[in-house]
Amino acid sequence: MDSDKTTDVALPDGQAAILPPPLPGQKSIRVIVMVMGALGLVMAINQQFLLNLFGFQPLGNAYLYYLIGIFLALAFLTLPVSAMYPRRYRWLNPVLAIAALVSAGWLGTHGLDIIQKGWEYDAPLLADVMASILILLVLEGVRRAGGPVLLATALLFGAYPLYADYMPGFLWGTEYSLIGTVRAHVLGVESIIGIPMQVVAELVIGFVVFGSVLVATKGSDFFMELASALLGNSRGGPAKVAVMGSGILGSLSGSVISNILTSGPFSIPTMRRVGYPAYYAAAVEACASTGATLMPPVMGTVAFVMASFLGVQYSSIVIAAIIPALMFYIALLFQVDMYAARRGLKGLPRDEMPAIWPVLKSGWPYLLSLAVLIFVLMGLRMEARSPYYASVVMVVATAFNKNTRLTFGRAKALLFDISTNIAGLVAVLAGIGLVVGGLSYTGVAGAFSRELLLYAGGNTALMLIAGAVTSFVLGMGMTVTACYIFLSILLAPALVQAGLNPIASHLFILYWGMLSYITPPVALAAITAANVAGSKPMQTGLHAMRLGMPLFVLPFIFVYDPALIMDGTWLQIFERVLLTLVAIWAITSAFEAWIYKVGQIGMLSRAAFALGGVLILFPELTTSLAGAGILMAVIVVNRGLGRRRNAVRA
């Protein structure tokens, strides 16, 4: 039995891939991975900027097949057959990698024939053989990168055309033969090379490059120092630094787990130094990193998929997501500050804090590249090209400092990081394409939405609760992107048909799918942070769930009141933002048993204050005024009690 230790490597979307420790021949594997990754990256840049390098400019489906072949092969080379016993069956990895290159490469060279000759419906024998090989390789890839639950989901819904004719009611669908199912999935345009893979090829690769360049040039150090310079000396300063620093860093890298592993070793010990317990410090880091993937401008893979499903520009998703994301971080800051106030925790000594101007001066390359990213993304509306421009600016600007410039060693590590990150994405999303294709080809997706709307009787609250529970449960076993794609096909259309805002409906699914990261029993982000802090995973998960409570509430707020996603007049947006901030302050005050200018409050006051905060969220004026009245009454009563206690002591 193998007992070798394994190494966690963060992949996009919060997946932790398990890579084997260095073995004989491992260096040669790294070289192969970097060479093939560079080839795939050059191909993506060639397509994006229409460079026609060496006269090579493959058409849409051919390009997608080539990318799948390259990065699926890299997934087999970097992800072990068994995570528990990574040394076993190593000989199988190069065999599968070669099979992926051959099968996907052959399909790519015949991309035009697939479209023009309708091979999706009637293909030659060799095409059927290659398609069959590729679909098996895709299933193995999704097992390695996404785990057994995601594999089972891909198998169940990917095979749906085989048994759709036997299903009852609205689950009935068009039946396909075995070879017809294989052809539809591999040679059609709605499955393996459907929207998920198209988004990776057109948008996500560039942002993976940007996030990796940011880490390689030590941008993560800059953002943590900037947060420390701004907030480190304040009450409970290290916790606020963790919230701000992890929020900024995660919003640019787009990965929950890698963000925790990058910033956690700095932020968690610093929080513990000033008095935060280990479990609380880990919970703060877990929540801040989880929320970061909802924070513009990058937001992770799922936001790009969302833009494609909705048929809107990515910048529209960014604009809609910014207020809810900011409110979540404001709620976190409220809580860590109140916790520090109630327990008398201080900030960092001034002599241990970096000065703001030297930090800004040293970090100008990252601020410049971020400005370029936002300008090209939002101003020029060039979503796909913006991360490449920003990455080039960052590489050039950091070259003037020997501590941040890309040396040959750092460049190799960067290329390997980009290659493995994209490989993990392709392995997962090609498999998720089977789910999309299975539901699409059978026609079940549309029928499911219609039936859900019918059974709910137009009751949007019932549909939202059902959607929230489903998103949460699926988020336990899937990546957030996989969970979102699945429900955006089945649930989101019903919500939209019920009259809810389309972007709000899709964001609702995304938010609830994210909650499994901080909610036991899975709580992947909380467990990762607990490992860094040395705290108990379950205790950390429960406190992360409490700190992240606004994530449970915010989706219901903005789905019913789209003003929070910038859908409304400026007056409506301002009014709703102000009321929601007051409500968040009241609810977090109740959680932490502390009111500013009042001090600690008892259980009855906490319950009343929480009730007042909830009532303020309702759109009816009388209900909001009743909530405000409850808040004022609690404050007045507790201030009076405080003065009486002080008088008795005197």
C-alpha positions as a printed Julia matrix, in Angstrom:
650×3 Matrix{Float64}:
   0.0    0.0     0.0
   1.27   3.46   -0.89
   1.65   5.82    2.02
   3.25   8.76    0.24
   2.19  12.24    1.14
   0.33  14.28   -1.41
   0.38  17.95   -2.23
  -2.68  20.22   -2.54
  -2.63  22.49   -5.56
  -5.35  25.11   -5.92
  -7.34  25.09   -9.11
  -9.89  27.66  -10.3
 -13.38  27.51   -8.85
 -12.03  26.41   -5.52
 -11.15  22.86   -6.49
  -8.15  21.38   -4.72
  -6.34  19.0    -7.03
  -4.09  16.42   -5.43
  -0.75  16.11   -7.18
   1.73  13.34   -6.41
   5.07  14.19   -4.83
   8.14  14.41   -7.08
   8.91  11.06   -8.65
  11.56   9.76  -11.04
  10.81  11.42  -14.37
   8.74  14.15  -12.73
  10.97  16.88  -14.14
  10.39  15.62  -17.65
   6.63  15.6   -17.0
   6.84  19.23  -15.85
   8.68  20.14  -19.04
   6.05  18.39  -21.16
   3.28  20.15  -19.25
   4.9   23.54  -19.73
   5.57  22.98  -23.45
   2.03  21.76  -24.13
   0.56  24.47  -21.92
   2.53  27.1   -23.82
   1.23  25.64  -27.1
  -2.36  25.83  -25.88
  -1.86  29.35  -24.56
  -0.33  30.54  -27.84
  -3.25  28.97  -29.68
  -5.72  30.85  -27.47
  -3.89  34.16  -28.0
  -3.7   33.45  -31.74
  -7.47  32.99  -31.87
  -8.29  35.93  -29.63
  -6.14  38.47  -31.47
  -6.59  36.95  -34.97
  -2.82  36.71  -35.42
  -2.91  33.87  -37.98
   0.45  32.61  -36.66
   2.15  30.32  -39.18
  -1.01  30.53  -41.24
  -2.91  28.69  -38.49
  -6.38  30.0   -37.66
  -8.73  27.04  -37.01
 -12.49  27.54  -37.24
 -14.65  27.51  -34.11
 -15.24  23.8   -33.47
 -11.72  22.8   -34.61
 -10.17  25.27  -32.17
 -12.27  23.87  -29.33
 -11.27  20.28  -30.12
  -7.59  21.26  -30.17
  -7.9   22.98  -26.79
  -9.71  20.0   -25.28
  -7.03  17.66  -26.61
  -4.13  19.68  -25.21
  -5.51  20.55  -21.8
  -7.32  17.26  -21.21
  -3.97  15.58  -21.86
  -2.38  17.92  -19.29
  -5.08  17.0   -16.79
  -4.12  13.34  -17.14
  -0.45  14.19  -16.67
  -0.98  16.33  -13.56
  -3.96  14.72  -11.8
  -3.4   11.19  -10.44
  -5.66   8.22  -11.11
  -6.27   7.92   -7.37
  -6.01  10.89   -5.02
  -5.48   8.53   -2.08
  -2.73   6.51   -3.76
  -1.15   8.86   -6.3
   1.68   6.49   -7.23
  -0.63   3.78   -8.49
  -1.28   3.3   -12.21
   1.08   6.12  -13.19
   1.76   4.31  -16.47
  -1.87   5.03  -17.44
  -1.43   8.82  -17.41
   0.72   9.2   -20.57
  -1.44   6.6   -22.36
  -4.6    8.64  -21.71
  -2.8   11.89  -22.54
  -1.78  10.53  -25.95
  -5.29   9.2   -26.55
  -6.72  12.66  -25.78
  -4.31  14.35  -28.19
  -4.99  11.84  -30.97
  -8.79  11.69  -30.69
  -9.41  15.42  -30.18
  -6.69  16.31  -32.72
  -8.27  14.09  -35.37
 -11.69  15.65  -34.75
 -10.12  19.11  -34.93
  -8.58  18.43  -38.34
 -12.03  17.34  -39.56
 -13.9   20.2   -37.92
 -15.2   21.55  -41.23
 -16.43  18.11  -42.32
 -18.27  17.69  -39.01
 -20.26  20.85  -39.71
 -20.69  20.7   -43.5
 -21.42  16.96  -43.78
 -23.63  16.71  -40.7
 -21.57  14.11  -38.88
 -23.63  14.82  -35.79
 -26.37  12.72  -37.44
 -24.43  10.37  -39.73
 -20.67  10.01  -39.34
 -18.06   7.65  -40.83
 -16.79   4.77  -38.69
 -13.47   6.41  -37.76
 -15.27   9.54  -36.58
 -17.51   7.4   -34.38
 -14.46   5.64  -32.94
 -12.68   8.93  -32.16
 -15.85  10.41  -30.67
 -16.34   7.36  -28.45
 -12.75   7.53  -27.23
 -13.03  11.24  -26.47
 -16.27  10.91  -24.5
 -14.71   8.23  -22.3
 -11.64  10.42  -21.76
 -13.85  13.38  -20.84
 -15.6   11.27  -18.2
 -12.26  10.2   -16.74
 -11.08  13.81  -16.77
 -14.13  15.05  -14.88
 -13.66  12.25  -12.34
 -10.09  13.3   -11.65
 -10.7   17.04  -11.58
 -14.21  17.2   -10.12
 -14.58  14.04   -8.06
 -17.06  11.14   -8.0
 -20.19  13.26   -7.44
 -19.51  15.34  -10.53
 -18.74  12.18  -12.51
 -22.03  10.61  -11.42
 -23.88  13.78  -12.44
 -22.2   13.85  -15.85
 -22.99  10.16  -16.39
 -26.6   10.43  -15.23
 -27.53  13.41  -17.39
 -25.09  12.71  -20.21
 -26.75   9.31  -20.71
 -30.25  10.84  -20.41
 -30.95  10.56  -24.17
 -30.62   6.77  -23.83
 -33.54   6.44  -21.41
 -35.47   9.7   -21.84
 -38.25   7.87  -23.69
 -38.96   5.76  -20.58
 -39.29   8.7   -18.17
 -42.72   9.85  -16.91
 -44.46  13.17  -17.42
 -42.38  16.24  -18.06
 -39.2   14.16  -17.64
 -39.99  12.41  -20.92
 -37.73  13.38  -23.79
 -36.48  12.44  -27.23
 -34.72   9.09  -27.23
 -31.33   8.54  -28.91
 -29.41   5.38  -29.72
 -26.03   4.8   -28.09
 -24.05   5.93  -31.13
 -26.51   8.77  -31.68
 -25.9    9.96  -28.12
 -22.13   9.81  -28.59
 -22.36  11.74  -31.87
 -24.63  14.39  -30.33
 -22.31  14.93  -27.36
 -19.0   14.98  -29.21
 -19.85  16.15  -32.74
 -22.75  18.45  -31.85
 -22.36  22.02  -30.65
 -24.4   21.93  -27.43
 -22.44  19.49  -25.29
 -18.69  18.92  -24.93
 -17.91  21.9   -27.18
 -20.97  23.83  -26.01
 -21.24  27.03  -23.98
 -19.01  25.97  -21.04
 -16.05  25.14  -23.3
 -16.7   28.14  -25.53
 -16.53  30.42  -22.5
 -13.23  28.88  -21.41
 -11.77  29.26  -24.89
 -12.95  32.8   -25.47
 -12.83  34.43  -22.05
 -11.6   32.43  -19.09
  -8.09  31.52  -20.27
  -7.1   35.19  -20.31
  -8.3   35.76  -16.75
  -6.51  32.61  -15.55
  -3.34  34.12  -17.03
  -4.0   37.44  -15.28
  -4.56  35.81  -11.88
  -1.44  33.66  -12.2
   0.7   36.63  -13.27
  -0.6   38.6   -10.28
   0.55  35.9    -7.86
   3.86  35.25   -9.67
   4.84  38.93   -9.53
   3.96  39.13   -5.81
   0.83  41.18   -6.29
  -0.75  39.28   -3.41
   1.91  40.7    -1.05
   1.14  44.22   -2.21
  -2.61  44.0    -1.64
  -2.14  42.52    1.83
   0.35  45.29    2.7
  -2.03  47.91    1.35
  -4.87  46.57    3.5
  -2.53  46.47    6.5
  -1.41  50.07    5.95
  -5.03  51.26    5.76
  -6.65  49.21    8.52
  -3.98  47.4    10.53
  -3.85  49.88   13.42
  -7.62  50.11   13.89
  -9.59  48.14   16.48
  -9.22  44.45   15.55
  -7.18  45.66   12.6
  -5.74  42.31   11.41
  -9.25  40.92   10.88
 -10.17  43.96    8.79
  -6.93  43.53    6.85
  -7.93  39.93    6.14
 -11.38  40.99    4.94
 -10.09  43.77    2.69
  -6.93  42.03    1.48
  -8.55  38.68    0.74
 -11.46  40.46   -0.92
  -9.23  42.38   -3.32
  -6.87  39.48   -4.01
  -9.64  36.93   -4.48
 -11.6   39.24   -6.76
  -8.61  39.26   -9.11
  -7.57  35.6    -8.85
 -11.11  34.19   -8.87
 -10.28  31.16   -6.72
 -11.49  30.49   -3.17
  -9.0   27.86   -2.05
  -5.89  29.36   -3.62
  -6.81  32.69   -2.04
  -6.95  31.11    1.42
  -3.65  29.32    0.87
  -2.04  32.54   -0.38
  -3.25  35.09    2.18
  -4.22  32.81    5.1
  -0.68  32.04    6.33
  -0.19  35.8     6.82
  -3.63  36.96    7.94
  -4.64  34.17   10.34
  -1.55  34.28   12.63
  -1.77  38.08   12.7
  -5.41  37.94   13.78
  -4.51  35.47   16.52
  -1.77  37.79   17.8
  -4.25  40.52   18.7
  -6.69  38.16   20.41
  -8.98  36.54   17.85
  -9.41  32.81   18.56
  -8.03  30.43   15.92
 -11.48  29.25   14.8
 -12.73  32.84   14.44
  -9.65  33.93   12.48
 -10.03  30.96   10.15
 -13.74  31.68    9.7
 -13.0   35.31    8.78
 -10.47  34.21    6.16
 -12.85  31.58    4.76
 -15.72  34.07    4.41
 -13.54  36.8     2.92
 -12.08  34.41    0.34
 -15.47  32.92   -0.53
 -17.06  36.32   -1.03
 -14.15  37.4    -3.21
 -15.33  35.21   -6.07
 -18.52  37.3    -6.11
 -16.57  40.55   -6.2
 -15.89  42.3    -9.55
 -13.91  42.75  -11.69
 -13.02  39.05  -12.22
 -15.51  37.03  -10.08
 -14.27  33.62  -11.24
 -15.21  31.35  -14.13
 -18.91  31.23  -13.42
 -19.51  34.91  -14.16
 -18.3   34.48  -17.73
 -20.55  31.46  -18.19
 -23.43  33.53  -16.8
 -22.84  36.29  -19.33
 -22.94  33.73  -22.16
 -26.14  32.09  -20.92
 -27.84  35.47  -20.52
 -26.53  36.78  -23.83
 -25.19  39.96  -22.24
 -21.75  41.52  -22.01
 -19.62  40.5   -19.07
 -19.5   44.13  -17.96
 -23.26  43.93  -17.31
 -22.67  41.11  -14.82
 -19.88  43.13  -13.17
 -22.13  46.17  -12.72
 -24.98  44.07  -11.33
 -22.77  42.19   -8.86
 -20.85  45.07   -7.31
 -23.39  46.37   -4.73
 -24.3   42.95   -3.23
 -20.6   42.03   -3.05
 -19.7   45.29   -1.3
 -22.55  44.83    1.15
 -21.28  41.39    2.09
 -17.84  42.8     2.88
 -19.33  45.69    4.82
 -21.26  43.13    6.89
 -18.01  41.23    7.55
 -16.27  44.45    8.63
 -19.17  45.28   10.96
 -18.92  41.88   12.61
 -15.16  41.74   13.14
 -15.18  45.32   14.45
 -18.02  44.64   16.89
 -16.32  41.43   18.04
 -13.16  43.42   18.73
 -15.11  46.18   20.52
 -16.93  43.74   22.79
 -13.7   42.01   23.77
 -11.42  45.03   23.84
  -9.11  43.81   21.05
  -6.55  46.26   19.68
  -4.88  46.65   16.31
  -1.27  46.2    15.28
   1.36  48.49   16.85
   2.16  51.41   14.56
   5.82  50.45   14.35
   4.79  47.12   12.75
   2.58  48.72   10.14
   3.8   49.67    6.67
   3.45  53.32    5.72
   0.77  53.94    3.11
   2.78  56.0     0.62
   5.76  53.64    0.35
   3.31  50.77   -0.15
   1.46  52.62   -2.91
   4.75  53.62   -4.48
   6.01  50.05   -4.59
   2.67  48.71   -5.79
   2.07  51.05   -8.72
   2.5   48.22  -11.29
  -0.48  46.34   -9.83
  -2.66  49.43   -9.59
  -1.75  50.36  -13.17
  -2.52  46.88  -14.5
  -5.8   46.84  -12.56
  -6.71  50.21  -14.08
  -5.89  48.86  -17.55
  -8.03  45.78  -16.89
 -11.03  47.85  -15.8
 -10.62  50.41  -18.62
 -10.41  47.83  -21.37
 -13.11  45.67  -19.77
 -15.63  48.39  -18.96
 -14.56  51.33  -21.13
 -13.56  49.68  -24.4
 -15.91  46.71  -23.88
 -13.19  44.25  -24.89
 -13.82  41.61  -22.24
 -11.82  38.83  -23.85
  -8.69  40.88  -24.54
  -8.61  42.94  -21.33
  -6.77  40.37  -19.14
  -4.05  39.89  -21.74
  -3.38  43.63  -21.96
  -3.4   43.93  -18.15
  -1.04  40.95  -17.81
   1.45  42.42  -20.28
   1.37  45.75  -18.44
   1.96  43.98  -15.13
   4.89  41.93  -16.44
   6.56  45.0   -17.97
   5.91  47.28  -14.98
   7.17  44.78  -12.4
  10.36  44.19  -14.4
  11.86  47.37  -12.89
  12.04  45.75   -9.43
  14.29  42.74   -8.92
  11.98  41.41   -6.2
   8.94  41.29   -8.48
  10.27  40.82  -11.99
   9.68  37.53  -13.75
  12.97  35.7   -13.57
  13.45  32.55  -15.62
  12.56  30.4   -12.61
   9.41  32.39  -11.84
   8.41  32.34  -15.51
   8.62  28.54  -15.55
   6.56  28.29  -12.37
   4.05  30.75  -13.87
   3.7   28.72  -17.06
   3.23  25.51  -15.1
   0.62  27.18  -12.88
  -1.33  28.52  -15.88
  -1.17  25.16  -17.62
  -2.46  23.16  -14.65
  -5.18  25.69  -13.86
  -6.55  25.65  -17.4
  -6.26  21.86  -17.5
  -8.44  21.57  -14.38
 -11.02  23.92  -15.87
 -11.19  22.11  -19.2
 -11.49  18.7   -17.53
 -14.42  19.89  -15.39
 -16.28  21.97  -17.97
 -15.99  19.47  -20.81
 -17.69  16.98  -18.47
 -20.33  19.51  -17.47
 -20.99  19.95  -21.18
 -22.43  16.43  -21.1
 -25.04  17.59  -18.59
 -25.95  20.58  -20.74
 -26.15  18.42  -23.87
 -28.18  15.64  -22.27
 -30.84  18.04  -21.03
 -30.8   20.11  -24.2
 -31.0   17.35  -26.81
 -33.89  15.6   -25.06
 -35.85  18.83  -24.57
 -36.25  18.13  -20.84
 -34.69  21.42  -19.74
 -37.51  23.54  -21.15
 -40.2   21.15  -19.94
 -38.78  21.11  -16.41
 -38.92  24.91  -16.18
 -42.5   25.02  -17.44
 -43.63  22.34  -14.99
 -41.87  24.02  -12.07
 -43.65  27.27  -12.88
 -46.95  25.41  -13.11
 -46.55  23.52   -9.81
 -45.49  26.67   -7.96
 -48.68  28.37   -9.14
 -46.79  31.59   -9.77
 -45.53  31.67   -6.16
 -42.02  33.07   -6.64
 -41.16  32.7    -2.94
 -41.78  28.95   -3.16
 -39.62  28.67   -6.28
 -36.83  30.7    -4.7
 -36.8   28.57   -1.56
 -36.74  25.4    -3.65
 -33.99  26.89   -5.8
 -31.96  27.95   -2.78
 -32.11  24.49   -1.21
 -31.28  22.79   -4.52
 -28.36  25.14   -5.21
 -27.01  24.58   -1.73
 -27.24  20.79   -1.91
 -25.73  20.6    -5.39
 -22.98  22.99   -4.33
 -21.87  20.42   -1.76
 -20.87  17.92   -4.42
 -20.1   20.06   -7.45
 -17.92  22.97   -8.32
 -19.77  26.27   -8.2
 -19.56  26.55  -11.98
 -21.03  23.07  -12.47
 -23.82  23.76   -9.98
 -24.63  27.06  -11.65
 -24.66  25.62  -15.18
 -26.97  22.8   -14.13
 -29.5   25.09  -12.43
 -29.25  27.87  -15.01
 -30.7   25.35  -17.47
 -33.4   23.93  -15.2
 -34.34  26.59  -12.65
 -33.36  30.03  -13.93
 -35.79  30.03  -16.91
 -38.7   29.36  -14.55
 -37.67  32.25  -12.3
 -37.42  34.56  -15.3
 -40.8   33.41  -16.64
 -42.26  34.17  -13.2
 -41.32  37.82  -13.78
 -38.05  38.08  -11.85
 -35.07  39.99  -13.2
 -32.92  37.63  -15.37
 -29.54  38.71  -13.98
 -30.9   38.69  -10.41
 -32.25  35.16  -10.92
 -28.91  33.86  -12.16
 -26.99  35.65   -9.39
 -29.4   34.11   -6.88
 -28.39  30.62   -8.03
 -24.71  31.56   -7.95
 -24.86  32.95   -4.4
 -26.61  29.9    -2.99
 -24.26  27.55   -4.8
 -21.34  29.34   -3.12
 -22.71  28.83    0.39
 -21.52  25.24    0.64
 -17.96  26.61    0.84
 -18.64  27.99    4.33
 -21.46  25.74    5.55
 -20.99  22.36    7.22
 -20.82  19.49    6.51
 -18.75  20.28    3.39
 -17.45  23.81    4.12
 -14.39  23.39    1.87
 -13.19  26.97    2.44
 -13.66  26.74    6.21
 -11.83  23.4     6.39
  -8.92  24.76    4.35
  -8.67  27.83    6.6
  -8.95  25.61    9.69
  -5.95  23.61    8.48
  -3.95  26.83    8.21
  -5.1   28.04   11.64
  -4.87  24.7    13.43
  -8.49  24.97   14.58
 -11.3   22.41   14.61
 -12.92  22.19   11.14
 -16.52  21.85   12.36
 -16.21  24.72   14.87
 -14.63  26.86   12.15
 -17.39  25.95    9.71
 -20.16  26.9    12.13
 -18.58  30.31   12.8
 -17.95  30.84    9.09
 -21.64  30.16    8.46
 -22.56  32.73   11.11
 -20.17  35.34    9.74
 -21.4   34.64    6.22
 -25.06  34.94    7.15
 -25.52  37.99    4.85
 -24.82  35.65    1.92
 -27.96  33.73    2.9
 -30.08  36.89    2.94
 -28.72  39.12    0.17
 -29.9   36.94   -2.76
 -33.51  37.16   -1.6
 -33.17  40.93   -1.26
 -31.81  41.68   -4.72
 -33.97  39.13   -6.53
 -37.1   40.89   -5.2
 -35.64  44.39   -5.45
 -33.37  44.68   -8.52
 -32.34  48.19   -7.46
 -29.5   46.46   -5.59
 -28.17  45.16   -8.91
 -28.33  48.62  -10.48
 -31.72  48.07  -12.12
 -33.67  51.22  -11.35
 -33.4   54.98  -11.07
 -30.51  56.48   -9.09
 -32.97  57.53   -6.38
 -34.35  53.99   -6.08
 -30.83  52.54   -5.97
 -29.71  55.01   -3.3
 -32.8   54.43   -1.16
 -32.55  50.63   -1.32
 -28.8   50.61   -0.66
 -29.23  52.88    2.38
 -32.04  50.78    3.86
 -30.17  47.53    3.23
 -27.05  48.89    4.9
 -29.08  49.86    7.97
 -30.65  46.41    8.0
 -27.28  44.67    7.69
 -25.88  46.8    10.52
 -28.85  45.91   12.73
 -28.69  42.18   12.0
 -24.92  41.96   12.49
 -25.25  43.99   15.71
 -27.71  41.39   16.94
 -25.34  38.57   16.03
 -22.42  40.19   17.85
 -24.51  41.49   20.81
 -23.04  44.97   20.39
 -24.47  48.33   19.28
 -22.25  51.29   18.48
 -22.49  54.07   21.14
 -24.53  51.7    23.3
 -22.29  48.75   24.04
 -23.17  45.18   24.84
 -26.84  44.18   24.75
 -28.81  41.26   26.15
 -30.66  38.44   24.43
 -34.06  40.17   24.33
 -32.56  43.33   22.81
 -30.65  41.22   20.29
 -33.84  39.49   19.14
 -35.68  42.81   18.86
 -32.8   44.46   16.98
 -32.63  41.55   14.51
 -36.4   41.77   13.98
 -36.14  45.51   13.32
 -33.39  44.92   10.77
 -35.44  42.31    8.92
 -38.52  44.56    8.84
 -36.51  47.4     7.31
 -35.75  45.16    4.35
 -39.42  44.97    3.34
 -40.39  47.34    0.5
 -43.6   48.52    2.21
 -43.07  51.91    3.88
 -45.1   51.09    6.98
 -43.15  47.87    7.59
 -39.81  49.66    7.16
 -40.9   52.43    9.53
 -41.96  49.81   12.09
 -38.52  48.24   11.85
 -36.83  51.61   12.28
 -39.03  52.28   15.32
 -37.97  48.99   16.93
 -34.3   49.86   16.37
 -34.71  53.28   17.95
 -36.59  51.83   20.91
 -33.85  49.26   21.58
 -31.16  51.94   21.39
 -33.02  54.33   23.71
 -33.8   51.63   26.28
 -30.25  50.28   26.34
 -28.68  53.75   26.55
 -30.96  54.48   29.48
 -30.0   51.23   31.17
 -26.35  52.01   30.55
 -26.62  55.45   32.2
 -28.43  53.9    35.17
 -25.71  51.26   35.63
 -23.02  53.94   35.45
 -24.85  56.05   38.03
 -25.09  53.08   40.41
 -21.37  52.38   40.04
 -20.55  56.03   40.7
